[in-house]
Amino acid sequence: MKTTLNYYLQIADNALILSHRLAENTSKGPFLEEDLATTNVALDLIGLAESVLNEAAKLEGLGQTGDDLAYRREESEFMNCLLVEQPNRDFAHIVTRQFLMDTFNYHYFIALTESKDSFLSAIAFKSIKEVTYHLRRSSEWMIRLGTGTDESKHRVQLAINTLWKFTDELFEESESDKAMLANGTGVNLHNIKNQWNQKVNEILYMAHLDSPKNQFSVFGGKQGNHTEHLGHILAEMQFLPGKYPDAVW
């Protein structure tokens, strides 16, 4: 049960933290339509996180809810990858971070539809339409920024160079990843990495952008070791539930 629970939390925490990052940019988009699009992606992700956290709470069997897992866990108990907690430095960083995660999510959820875990396969089928739209949108933005002005190209290339070191962790196999793959309920992250590389390189080529060479990688999120950014996110996200633990909305 612990293995399955941790696997669920990896999925949910990636969606939860990334949705919070996107929500921070609400009302700050370059134009109204894009502002609404970013907000809708955040809503899709928070919906995914809520579904998986509620199921994880049932699996844990301690009388908790999905809200408890979202708002009453310590930083070291979160299992999201470091990429999703990186700050919104500018629009190019937001788009690049989203593109890197969208590419992963697209191939990940397609593979997860074949899971022997009925909940995971169901949530994967439900997510396919959303993640397909997310990837199309962020891919178009990468091409638009890369082939736009000198300034837009510089900013998006800088974002790629800054965020690239966090991407290898997406394919790092945790103990839960290994166990779930072995029993037919998880996905093969090696295969996902090959698919991810192919799609990312395709879009970077079309955008006249370069992937960094010989850059070191940073890991730790799946083991609960995070950057300083997650603590700030949780301090904001968990403030009201922490201050008013018995409140009912």
LONU-126720 format. One record per residue: residue in three letters; x, y, z of N, C-alpha, C, O in turn; residue number from 0. Coordinates in steps of 0.1 Angstrom, whole numbers, padded with zeros to 4 digits. Layout:
# residues N
NODE gulum  n.c1  n.c2  n.c3 ca.c1 ca.c2 ca.c3  c.c1  c.c2  c.c3  o.c1  o.c2  o.c3 lose
NODE   ala     X     Y     Z     X     Y     Z     X     Y     Z     X     Y     Z  NUM
...
END
This chain:
# residues 249
NODE gulum  n.c1  n.c2  n.c3 ca.c1 ca.c2 ca.c3  c.c1  c.c2  c.c3  o.c1  o.c2  o.c3 lose
NODE   met  0008 -0012  0000  0000  0000  0000  0009  0013  0000  0005  0022 -0007    0
NODE   lys  0020  0012  0008  0028  0024  0008  0034  0028 -0005  0035  0039 -0009    1
NODE   thr  0038  0017 -0013  0043  0019 -0026  0033  0026 -0035  0036  0036 -0042    2
NODE   thr  0020  0021 -0035  0010  0027 -0043  0007  0042 -0039  0005  0051 -0047    3
NODE   leu  0006  0044 -0026  0003  0057 -0020  0014  0067 -0025  0010  0078 -0029    4
NODE   asn  0027  0063 -0024  0037  0072 -0028  0037  0075 -0043  0039  0086 -0048    5
NODE   tyr  0033  0065 -0051  0031  0067 -0065  0020  0077 -0068  0022  0086 -0077    6
NODE   tyr  0009  0076 -0061 -0002  0085 -0063  0003  0099 -0059 -0001  0109 -0066    7
NODE   leu  0010  0100 -0048  0014  0114 -0044  0024  0120 -0053  0024  0132 -0055    8
NODE   gln  0033  0112 -0060  0041  0118 -0070  0033  0125 -0081  0037  0136 -0085    9
NODE   ile  0023  0118 -0085  0014  0124 -0096  0007  0136 -0091  0007  0147 -0098   10
NODE   ala  0001  0135 -0079 -0007  0146 -0074  0001  0158 -0071 -0003  0169 -0074   11
NODE   asp  0013  0156 -0065  0021  0167 -0060  0026  0175 -0072  0027  0187 -0072   12
NODE   asn  0030  0168 -0083  0035  0175 -0095  0024  0184 -0100  0026  0196 -0103   13
NODE   ala  0011  0179 -0100  0000  0187 -0105 -0004  0198 -0096 -0006  0210 -0100   14
NODE   leu -0003  0195 -0083 -0007  0205 -0073  0002  0217 -0073 -0002  0229 -0073   15
NODE   ile  0015  0215 -0072  0025  0225 -0071  0026  0233 -0084  0027  0246 -0084   16
NODE   leu  0025  0227 -0096  0025  0234 -0108  0013  0242 -0110  0014  0253 -0115   17
NODE   ser  0001  0237 -0106 -0011  0245 -0107 -0010  0258 -0098 -0015  0269 -0102   18
NODE   his -0003  0257 -0087 -0002  0269 -0078  0007  0279 -0085  0005  0291 -0084   19
NODE   arg  0018  0274 -0091  0027  0283 -0098  0020  0291 -0109  0021  0303 -0111   20
NODE   leu  0011  0283 -0117  0004  0290 -0128 -0006  0300 -0122 -0009  0310 -0128   21
NODE   ala -0013  0296 -0111 -0023  0305 -0105 -0016  0318 -0100 -0023  0328 -0100   22
NODE   glu -0004  0318 -0097  0003  0330 -0093  0004  0340 -0104  0005  0352 -0102   23
NODE   asn  0003  0335 -0116  0004  0344 -0128 -0010  0349 -0133 -0011  0356 -0143   24
NODE   thr -0021  0345 -0126 -0034  0349 -0130 -0035  0364 -0130 -0031  0371 -0120   25
NODE   ser -0040  0370 -0140 -0041  0385 -0142 -0028  0391 -0147 -0028  0403 -0148   26
NODE   lys -0018  0383 -0149 -0005  0389 -0154 -0001  0384 -0168  0010  0386 -0172   27
NODE   gly -0010  0378 -0175 -0007  0373 -0188 -0005  0385 -0198 -0008  0396 -0195   28
NODE   pro  0002  0382 -0209  0005  0392 -0219 -0007  0398 -0226 -0007  0409 -0230   29
NODE   phe -0018  0390 -0226 -0031  0395 -0231 -0042  0386 -0225 -0039  0376 -0220   30
NODE   leu -0054  0391 -0226 -0065  0385 -0219 -0067  0370 -0222 -0069  0362 -0214   31
NODE   glu -0067  0367 -0235 -0069  0353 -0239 -0059  0344 -0233 -0062  0333 -0229   32
NODE   glu -0046  0348 -0233 -0036  0340 -0228 -0037  0339 -0213 -0034  0329 -0207   33
NODE   asp -0041  0350 -0206 -0043  0350 -0192 -0053  0339 -0188 -0052  0332 -0179   34
NODE   leu -0064  0339 -0196 -0075  0329 -0193 -0070  0315 -0196 -0073  0305 -0189   35
NODE   ala -0062  0313 -0206 -0057  0300 -0210 -0048  0294 -0199 -0049  0283 -0195   36
NODE   thr -0039  0303 -0194 -0030  0299 -0183 -0038  0295 -0170 -0035  0285 -0164   37
NODE   thr -0048  0302 -0167 -0057  0299 -0156 -0064  0286 -0158 -0066  0279 -0148   38
NODE   asn -0069  0284 -0170 -0076  0271 -0173 -0067  0259 -0172 -0071  0248 -0167   39
NODE   val -0054  0260 -0176 -0045  0250 -0174 -0043  0247 -0159 -0042  0235 -0155   40
NODE   ala -0042  0258 -0151 -0040  0256 -0137 -0052  0249 -0131 -0051  0240 -0122   41
NODE   leu -0064  0252 -0136 -0076  0245 -0131 -0076  0230 -0135 -0080  0222 -0127   42
NODE   asp -0072  0227 -0147 -0071  0213 -0151 -0061  0206 -0141 -0064  0195 -0137   43
NODE   leu -0050  0212 -0138 -0040  0205 -0129 -0045  0204 -0115 -0043  0194 -0109   44
NODE   ile -0052  0214 -0110 -0057  0213 -0096 -0068  0203 -0096 -0070  0196 -0085   45
NODE   gly -0076  0201 -0107 -0086  0191 -0107 -0080  0177 -0107 -0085  0168 -0100   46
NODE   leu -0069  0175 -0114 -0062  0162 -0114 -0056  0160 -0100 -0058  0149 -0095   47
NODE   ala -0050  0170 -0094 -0044  0168 -0081 -0055  0164 -0070 -0053  0156 -0062   48
NODE   glu -0067  0171 -0071 -0077  0168 -0062 -0082  0154 -0063 -0084  0147 -0053   49
NODE   ser -0084  0149 -0075 -0089  0135 -0077 -0079  0125 -0071 -0083  0116 -0064   50
NODE   val -0066  0127 -0074 -0056  0117 -0070 -0054  0118 -0055 -0052  0108 -0048   51
NODE   leu -0054  0130 -0049 -0052  0132 -0035 -0064  0126 -0027 -0062  0120 -0017   52
NODE   asn -0076  0127 -0032 -0087  0121 -0025 -0086  0106 -0025 -0089  0099 -0016   53
NODE   glu -0082  0100 -0037 -0080  0086 -0037 -0069  0081 -0028 -0069  0071 -0022   54
NODE   ala -0058  0089 -0028 -0047  0086 -0019 -0051  0086 -0004 -0046  0078  0003   55
NODE   ala -0059  0096 -0001 -0064  0096  0013 -0072  0084  0017 -0071  0078  0028   56
NODE   lys -0081  0079  0007 -0088  0067  0010 -0079  0055  0011 -0081  0047  0020   57
NODE   leu -0069  0055  0003 -0060  0043  0003 -0052  0043  0016 -0049  0032  0021   58
NODE   glu -0049  0055  0021 -0041  0055  0034 -0049  0050  0045 -0044  0044  0055   59
NODE   gly -0062  0053  0045 -0071  0047  0055 -0070  0053  0069 -0072  0046  0079   60
NODE   leu -0066  0066  0070 -0064  0072  0083 -0075  0082  0086 -0074  0090  0095   61
NODE   gly -0086  0082  0078 -0097  0092  0080 -0094  0105  0075 -0101  0115  0078   62
NODE   gln -0084  0107  0067 -0080  0120  0061 -0087  0122  0048 -0093  0113  0042   63
NODE   thr -0087  0134  0043 -0092  0138  0030 -0081  0143  0021 -0070  0144  0025   64
NODE   gly -0084  0145  0008 -0075  0151 -0001 -0070  0164  0004 -0058  0168  0002   65
NODE   asp -0079  0172  0010 -0075  0185  0016 -0064  0184  0027 -0054  0192  0027   66
NODE   asp -0065  0173  0035 -0055  0171  0045 -0041  0168  0039 -0031  0174  0044   67
NODE   leu -0041  0161  0028 -0028  0157  0022 -0023  0170  0015 -0010  0171  0014   68
NODE   ala -0031  0178  0010 -0026  0191  0003 -0022  0201  0013 -0011  0207  0011   69
NODE   tyr -0029  0203  0024 -0026  0214  0033 -0020  0211  0046 -0017  0220  0054   70
NODE   arg -0019  0198  0049 -0014  0195  0063 -0002  0185  0062  0000  0177  0072   71
NODE   arg  0005  0185  0051  0018  0178  0050  0030  0187  0051  0029  0199  0048   72
NODE   glu  0041  0182  0057  0053  0190  0057  0060  0190  0044  0057  0182  0035   73
NODE   glu  0069  0200  0042  0076  0201  0030  0083  0188  0026  0083  0184  0014   74
NODE   ser  0089  0181  0035  0097  0169  0032  0088  0157  0028  0092  0147  0024   75
NODE   glu  0075  0159  0030  0065  0148  0027  0060  0150  0012  0053  0141  0007   76
NODE   phe  0063  0161  0006  0059  0163 -0008  0069  0156 -0017  0081  0156 -0015   77
NODE   met  0063  0150 -0028  0071  0142 -0037  0072  0147 -0051  0075  0139 -0060   78
NODE   asn  0069  0160 -0053  0069  0165 -0066  0083  0167 -0071  0093  0169 -0063   79
NODE   cys  0085  0167 -0084  0098  0170 -0090  0102  0185 -0088  0093  0193 -0087   80
NODE   leu  0114  0187 -0088  0119  0201 -0085  0115  0211 -0096  0114  0223 -0094   81
NODE   leu  0113  0206 -0109  0110  0215 -0120  0097  0223 -0117  0097  0235 -0120   82
NODE   val  0087  0216 -0112  0074  0223 -0110  0074  0234 -0100  0065  0243 -0100   83
NODE   glu  0084  0234 -0091  0084  0244 -0080  0092  0256 -0084  0093  0266 -0076   84
NODE   gln  0099  0256 -0095  0107  0267 -0099  0099  0280 -0102  0088  0279 -0107   85
NODE   pro  0104  0291 -0098  0096  0304 -0098  0092  0309 -0112  0099  0306 -0122   86
NODE   asn  0082  0318 -0112  0078  0324 -0124  0087  0337 -0127  0083  0348 -0123   87
NODE   arg  0099  0335 -0133  0108  0346 -0135  0103  0356 -0145  0104  0368 -0144   88
NODE   asp  0098  0350 -0156  0091  0359 -0166  0082  0349 -0175  0082  0337 -0172   89
NODE   phe  0076  0355 -0185  0066  0347 -0193  0074  0335 -0200  0068  0324 -0201   90
NODE   ala  0086  0338 -0204  0093  0328 -0211  0096  0316 -0202  0096  0304 -0206   91
NODE   his  0099  0318 -0189  0102  0308 -0180  0089  0300 -0177  0089  0288 -0176   92
NODE   ile  0078  0307 -0176  0065  0300 -0174  0062  0291 -0186  0058  0279 -0184   93
NODE   val  0063  0296 -0198  0061  0288 -0210  0070  0276 -0211  0066  0265 -0214   94
NODE   thr  0083  0278 -0208  0093  0267 -0210  0091  0257 -0199  0091  0245 -0203   95
NODE   arg  0088  0261 -0187  0086  0251 -0176  0073  0243 -0180  0073  0230 -0178   96
NODE   gln  0063  0249 -0185  0051  0242 -0189  0053  0233 -0200  0048  0222 -0200   97
NODE   phe  0061  0237 -0210  0063  0229 -0222  0071  0216 -0218  0067  0205 -0222   98
NODE   leu  0081  0217 -0209  0089  0206 -0205  0080  0196 -0197  0081  0184 -0199   99
NODE   met  0071  0201 -0189  0062  0193 -0181  0051  0187 -0190  0047  0176 -0188  100
NODE   asp  0045  0195 -0199  0035  0191 -0207  0039  0179 -0216  0032  0169 -0218  101
NODE   thr  0051  0180 -0221  0057  0169 -0229  0058  0156 -0221  0054  0145 -0226  102
NODE   phe  0062  0157 -0209  0063  0146 -0200  0049  0140 -0197  0047  0128 -0198  103
NODE   asn  0040  0149 -0193  0027  0145 -0189  0019  0138 -0201  0012  0128 -0199  104
NODE   tyr  0021  0143 -0213  0014  0137 -0224  0018  0123 -0226  0010  0114 -0227  105
NODE   his  0031  0120 -0226  0036  0106 -0228  0033  0098 -0216  0031  0086 -0217  106
NODE   tyr  0034  0104 -0204  0032  0096 -0192  0018  0091 -0191  0016  0080 -0188  107
NODE   phe  0008  0100 -0193 -0006  0096 -0191 -0010  0087 -0202 -0019  0078 -0200  108
NODE   ile -0005  0088 -0214 -0008  0078 -0225 -0003  0064 -0220 -0011  0055 -0222  109
NODE   ala  0009  0063 -0215  0014  0050 -0210  0006  0045 -0198  0004  0033 -0197  110
NODE   leu  0001  0055 -0190 -0006  0051 -0178 -0020  0045 -0181 -0026  0039 -0172  111
NODE   thr -0025  0048 -0193 -0038  0042 -0196 -0038  0027 -0196 -0048  0020 -0195  112
NODE   glu -0026  0021 -0197 -0024  0007 -0197 -0022  0001 -0184 -0019 -0011 -0182  113
NODE   ser -0023  0009 -0173 -0020  0004 -0160 -0031 -0006 -0155 -0042 -0005 -0159  114
NODE   lys -0026 -0016 -0148 -0035 -0025 -0142 -0043 -0020 -0130 -0052 -0026 -0125  115
NODE   asp -0038 -0008 -0125 -0045 -0001 -0114 -0057  0006 -0121 -0055  0015 -0129  116
NODE   ser -0069  0002 -0117 -0081  0008 -0124 -0083  0023 -0122 -0087  0030 -0131  117
NODE   phe -0079  0028 -0110 -0080  0042 -0108 -0070  0049 -0117 -0074  0059 -0123  118
NODE   leu -0058  0045 -0117 -0048  0052 -0125 -0051  0052 -0140 -0049  0062 -0146  119
NODE   ser -0055  0040 -0145 -0059  0040 -0159 -0071  0049 -0162 -0071  0055 -0173  120
NODE   ala -0080  0050 -0153 -0092  0058 -0155 -0088  0073 -0155 -0092  0081 -0163  121
NODE   ile -0080  0077 -0145 -0075  0091 -0144 -0067  0095 -0156 -0067  0106 -0160  122
NODE   ala -0059  0085 -0161 -0051  0088 -0173 -0060  0090 -0185 -0057  0099 -0193  123
NODE   phe -0070  0081 -0187 -0079  0083 -0199 -0086  0097 -0198 -0087  0104 -0208  124
NODE   lys -0090  0100 -0186 -0096  0113 -0184 -0087  0125 -0187 -0092  0136 -0191  125
NODE   ser -0074  0123 -0185 -0065  0134 -0186 -0060  0136 -0200 -0054  0147 -0203  126
NODE   ile -0061  0126 -0209 -0055  0127 -0222 -0059  0139 -0230 -0051  0146 -0236  127
NODE   lys -0072  0142 -0230 -0077  0154 -0238 -0071  0167 -0232 -0067  0175 -0240  128
NODE   glu -0070  0168 -0219 -0064  0180 -0213 -0049  0181 -0216 -0045  0192 -0221  129
NODE   val -0042  0171 -0214 -0027  0172 -0216 -0023  0173 -0231 -0013  0179 -0234  130
NODE   thr -0032  0168 -0240 -0030  0170 -0254 -0031  0185 -0257 -0022  0191 -0265  131
NODE   tyr -0041  0192 -0252 -0043  0206 -0254 -0031  0214 -0248 -0026  0223 -0254  132
NODE   his -0027  0210 -0236 -0017  0217 -0229 -0004  0217 -0237  0003  0227 -0239  133
NODE   leu -0001  0205 -0242  0012  0203 -0250  0011  0211 -0263  0021  0218 -0267  134
NODE   arg  0000  0211 -0270 -0001  0219 -0282  0001  0234 -0280  0007  0241 -0287  135
NODE   arg -0006  0238 -0269 -0005  0253 -0266  0010  0257 -0262  0014  0267 -0268  136
NODE   ser  0016  0249 -0253  0030  0253 -0249  0040  0251 -0261  0049  0259 -0262  137
NODE   ser  0038  0242 -0269  0046  0240 -0281  0046  0252 -0290  0056  0257 -0295  138
NODE   glu  0033  0256 -0292  0031  0268 -0301  0038  0280 -0296  0044  0288 -0303  139
NODE   trp  0037  0282 -0282  0044  0293 -0276  0059  0292 -0277  0066  0302 -0279  140
NODE   met  0065  0280 -0276  0079  0279 -0277  0084  0283 -0291  0094  0290 -0292  141
NODE   ile  0076  0279 -0301  0080  0282 -0315  0078  0297 -0317  0086  0304 -0324  142
NODE   arg  0067  0303 -0312  0064  0317 -0313  0075  0326 -0307  0079  0336 -0313  143
NODE   leu  0079  0322 -0295  0090  0330 -0288  0103  0328 -0295  0111  0337 -0296  144
NODE   gly  0106  0315 -0299  0119  0313 -0304  0121  0319 -0318  0133  0322 -0322  145
NODE   thr  0111  0320 -0326  0112  0326 -0339  0107  0340 -0340  0104  0346 -0350  146
NODE   gly  0105  0347 -0328  0100  0360 -0327  0111  0370 -0328  0118  0371 -0338  147
NODE   thr  0111  0379 -0318  0121  0389 -0318  0134  0384 -0312  0134  0373 -0306  148
NODE   asp  0145  0392 -0313  0158  0388 -0307  0156  0387 -0291  0162  0378 -0285  149
NODE   glu  0147  0396 -0286  0145  0396 -0271  0138  0383 -0267  0141  0377 -0257  150
NODE   ser  0127  0380 -0275  0119  0368 -0271  0128  0355 -0272  0127  0346 -0264  151
NODE   lys  0136  0355 -0283  0145  0343 -0284  0155  0342 -0273  0157  0331 -0268  152
NODE   his  0160  0353 -0269  0170  0354 -0258  0164  0349 -0245  0170  0341 -0238  153
NODE   arg  0152  0354 -0243  0145  0350 -0230  0141  0335 -0229  0143  0329 -0219  154
NODE   val  0136  0330 -0240  0132  0316 -0240  0144  0307 -0240  0144  0296 -0233  155
NODE   gln  0155  0311 -0246  0167  0303 -0246  0173  0303 -0232  0178  0293 -0227  156
NODE   leu  0173  0315 -0225  0177  0316 -0211  0169  0307 -0202  0174  0300 -0193  157
NODE   ala  0156  0307 -0205  0147  0298 -0196  0151  0283 -0198  0151  0276 -0188  158
NODE   ile  0153  0279 -0210  0157  0265 -0213  0170  0262 -0206  0171  0252 -0199  159
NODE   asn  0180  0271 -0207  0193  0269 -0200  0192  0268 -0185  0199  0261 -0179  160
NODE   thr  0182  0276 -0180  0180  0276 -0165  0173  0264 -0160  0177  0259 -0149  161
NODE   leu  0163  0259 -0167  0154  0249 -0162  0159  0235 -0166  0154  0225 -0161  162
NODE   trp  0168  0234 -0176  0171  0221 -0182  0177  0211 -0171  0174  0199 -0172  163
NODE   lys  0184  0216 -0161  0190  0207 -0151  0180  0200 -0143  0184  0191 -0136  164
NODE   phe  0168  0204 -0143  0158  0198 -0135  0150  0187 -0143  0142  0180 -0137  165
NODE   thr  0153  0185 -0155  0145  0176 -0164  0148  0162 -0162  0139  0153 -0163  166
NODE   asp  0161  0158 -0159  0164  0144 -0157  0157  0138 -0146  0154  0126 -0146  167
NODE   glu  0153  0146 -0136  0146  0140 -0124  0132  0135 -0128  0127  0126 -0122  168
NODE   leu  0127  0140 -0139  0114  0135 -0143  0114  0120 -0146  0104  0113 -0145  169
NODE   phe  0126  0115 -0150  0127  0101 -0154  0135  0093 -0144  0138  0081 -0147  170
NODE   glu  0138  0099 -0133  0145  0091 -0122  0135  0081 -0116  0124  0085 -0113  171
NODE   glu  0139  0069 -0115  0130  0059 -0109  0131  0059 -0094  0141  0055 -0088  172
NODE   ser  0120  0063 -0087  0120  0061 -0073  0117  0046 -0070  0114  0039 -0079  173
NODE   glu  0117  0043 -0057  0114  0029 -0053  0099  0026 -0057  0096  0015 -0061  174
NODE   ser  0091  0036 -0056  0077  0033 -0060  0075  0031 -0075  0068  0023 -0080  175
NODE   asp  0083  0039 -0083  0083  0038 -0097  0087  0024 -0101  0081  0017 -0110  176
NODE   lys  0098  0019 -0095  0103  0005 -0098  0092 -0005 -0095  0090 -0015 -0103  177
NODE   ala  0087 -0004 -0083  0077 -0015 -0078  0065 -0015 -0086  0059 -0025 -0089  178
NODE   met  0060 -0003 -0089  0047 -0002 -0097  0049 -0007 -0111  0040 -0013 -0117  179
NODE   leu  0061 -0004 -0117  0064 -0009 -0130  0064 -0025 -0130  0059 -0031 -0139  180
NODE   ala  0070 -0030 -0120  0072 -0044 -0119  0059 -0052 -0118  0057 -0063 -0123  181
NODE   asn  0049 -0046 -0111  0036 -0053 -0110  0026 -0048 -0120  0014 -0052 -0119  182
NODE   gly  0030 -0041 -0130  0021 -0037 -0141  0012 -0026 -0139  0003 -0023 -0147  183
NODE   thr  0014 -0018 -0128  0006 -0007 -0125  0012  0007 -0128  0006  0017 -0129  184
NODE   gly  0026  0007 -0130  0033  0019 -0133  0037  0020 -0148  0033  0012 -0156  185
NODE   val  0045  0030 -0151  0050  0032 -0165  0065  0031 -0165  0072  0032 -0155  186
NODE   asn  0070  0028 -0177  0084  0027 -0179  0090  0041 -0182  0088  0046 -0193  187
NODE   leu  0097  0046 -0173  0102  0060 -0174  0113  0061 -0185  0116  0071 -0190  188
NODE   his  0120  0050 -0187  0130  0050 -0197  0124  0052 -0211  0129  0060 -0219  189
NODE   asn  0113  0045 -0214  0106  0048 -0226  0100  0062 -0227  0101  0068 -0238  190
NODE   ile  0095  0067 -0216  0090  0081 -0216  0101  0091 -0219  0099  0100 -0226  191
NODE   lys  0113  0088 -0214  0124  0097 -0216  0127  0098 -0231  0130  0109 -0237  192
NODE   asn  0127  0086 -0238  0130  0086 -0252  0120  0094 -0260  0123  0101 -0269  193
NODE   gln  0107  0092 -0256  0096  0099 -0263  0097  0114 -0260  0095  0123 -0269  194
NODE   trp  0100  0118 -0248  0102  0132 -0243  0113  0138 -0251  0111  0150 -0257  195
NODE   asn  0124  0132 -0252  0136  0138 -0260  0132  0140 -0274  0136  0150 -0280  196
NODE   gln  0125  0131 -0280  0122  0132 -0294  0113  0144 -0297  0115  0152 -0306  197
NODE   lys  0102  0146 -0288  0093  0157 -0290  0099  0170 -0286  0098  0180 -0294  198
NODE   val  0107  0171 -0275  0113  0183 -0272  0123  0188 -0282  0123  0199 -0286  199
NODE   asn  0131  0179 -0287  0141  0182 -0298  0134  0187 -0311  0139  0196 -0318  200
NODE   glu  0123  0181 -0314  0115  0185 -0325  0110  0199 -0324  0112  0207 -0333  201
NODE   ile  0105  0203 -0313  0100  0216 -0311  0111  0226 -0310  0110  0237 -0315  202
NODE   leu  0122  0223 -0303  0133  0232 -0302  0139  0235 -0316  0143  0246 -0319  203
NODE   tyr  0139  0225 -0325  0144  0226 -0338  0135  0236 -0346  0140  0245 -0353  204
NODE   met  0122  0234 -0345  0113  0243 -0351  0113  0257 -0346  0110  0267 -0353  205
NODE   ala  0117  0259 -0333  0118  0272 -0327  0132  0278 -0328  0134  0289 -0323  206
NODE   his  0141  0271 -0335  0154  0276 -0336  0161  0278 -0323  0168  0288 -0321  207
NODE   leu  0159  0269 -0314  0164  0269 -0300  0173  0257 -0298  0173  0248 -0305  208
NODE   asp  0182  0258 -0288  0192  0248 -0285  0189  0242 -0272  0186  0249 -0262  209
NODE   ser  0192  0229 -0271  0192  0222 -0258  0206  0223 -0252  0215  0222 -0259  210
NODE   pro  0207  0226 -0239  0220  0227 -0233  0228  0214 -0234  0223  0203 -0233  211
NODE   lys  0241  0216 -0235  0250  0204 -0236  0259  0203 -0223  0263  0214 -0218  212
NODE   asn  0261  0191 -0219  0270  0188 -0208  0266  0196 -0195  0275  0201 -0188  213
NODE   gln  0253  0197 -0192  0249  0204 -0180  0246  0194 -0169  0240  0183 -0172  214
NODE   phe  0250  0197 -0157  0247  0188 -0146  0232  0188 -0143  0224  0196 -0147  215
NODE   ser  0228  0177 -0136  0214  0175 -0133  0212  0176 -0117  0221  0173 -0110  216
NODE   val  0200  0180 -0113  0196  0181 -0099  0185  0172 -0096  0175  0172 -0104  217
NODE   phe  0186  0165 -0085  0176  0155 -0081  0172  0158 -0067  0178  0166 -0060  218
NODE   gly  0161  0151 -0062  0158  0151 -0048  0143  0152 -0045  0139  0148 -0034  219
NODE   gly  0136  0158 -0054  0122  0161 -0051  0113  0148 -0048  0105  0149 -0039  220
NODE   lys  0116  0137 -0055  0108  0125 -0053  0111  0119 -0039  0104  0111 -0034  221
NODE   gln  0123  0123 -0033  0127  0118 -0020  0123  0128 -0009  0127  0126  0003  222
NODE   gly  0117  0139 -0013  0113  0149 -0003  0123  0160  0000  0122  0168  0009  223
NODE   asn  0134  0160 -0009  0144  0170 -0007  0142  0181 -0018  0145  0179 -0030  224
NODE   his  0138  0193 -0014  0133  0203 -0023  0142  0216 -0023  0150  0218 -0014  225
NODE   thr  0140  0224 -0033  0146  0237 -0033  0139  0246 -0023  0129  0243 -0017  226
NODE   glu  0145  0258 -0020  0139  0267 -0011  0126  0272 -0016  0118  0277 -0008  227
NODE   his  0123  0271 -0029  0111  0276 -0034  0098  0269 -0029  0088  0275 -0027  228
NODE   leu  0099  0256 -0026  0087  0249 -0022  0082  0254 -0008  0070  0255 -0006  229
NODE   gly  0091  0257  0000  0088  0262  0014  0079  0274  0013  0070  0276  0020  230
NODE   his  0083  0283  0004  0076  0296  0002  0062  0293 -0004  0052  0299  0000  231
NODE   ile  0061  0283 -0013  0048  0280 -0019  0039  0275 -0008  0027  0279 -0007  232
NODE   leu  0044  0265  0000  0035  0259  0010  0032  0269  0021  0021  0268  0027  233
NODE   ala  0041  0278  0024  0037  0288  0034  0025  0297  0030  0017  0300  0038  234
NODE   glu  0024  0299  0017  0013  0307  0012  0001  0298  0010 -0010  0302  0014  235
NODE   met  0003  0286  0005 -0008  0277  0001 -0015  0272  0014 -0027  0270  0014  236
NODE   gln -0007  0270  0024 -0012  0263  0036 -0016  0273  0048 -0019  0268  0059  237
NODE   phe -0015  0286  0045 -0016  0295  0056 -0030  0295  0062 -0031  0293  0075  238
NODE   leu -0041  0296  0054 -0054  0296  0060 -0058  0283  0067 -0063  0283  0078  239
NODE   pro -0055  0271  0061 -0058  0258  0068 -0050  0257  0080 -0055  0251  0090  240
NODE   gly -0038  0262  0081 -0030  0261  0093 -0035  0271  0104 -0035  0267  0115  241
NODE   lys -0040  0282  0100 -0044  0292  0110 -0058  0289  0115 -0061  0291  0127  242
NODE   tyr -0067  0284  0106 -0080  0280  0110 -0083  0265  0106 -0090  0263  0097  243
NODE   pro -0077  0256  0114 -0078  0242  0110 -0092  0236  0111 -0095  0226  0104  244
NODE   asp -0101  0242  0118 -0115  0237  0119 -0125  0244  0110 -0137  0242  0111  245
NODE   ala -0120  0254  0102 -0129  0261  0093 -0135  0252  0083 -0129  0243  0078  246
NODE   val -0148  0255  0080 -0155  0248  0069 -0160  0259  0059 -0166  0268  0063  247
NODE   trp -0156  0257  0046 -0160  0267  0036 -0173  0264  0030 -0177  0272  0021  248
END
